[in-house]
């Protein structure tokens, strides 16, 4: 939303902040997987992957229902990477936030 406002009310072009938006998107998906994995306390790859999948599904539904287009090959690669990034976040979240396991 912040970037939309910047693009709307300034002379900034989308291609000049495209890399920044991509970096923030990857960080956000990683953080989401990290938090979900920490709360789940086990199977971080599955919880993180589900988080990334839900994110990609929401973007796909917005694009398909709102603009009547499906993912391009480039977008598909990005969303696969988003899911993998969320999985890594989930694994780290389980290992860092869940603490020691007592048997």
Secondary structure, DSSP 8 states (H G I E B T S, - for coil): -HHHHHHHHSS--HHHHHHHHHHHHHHHHHHHHHHHHHHH-S-HHHHHHHHHHHHHHHHHHHHHHHHS----HHHHHHHHHHHHHHHHHHHHHHHHHS-----
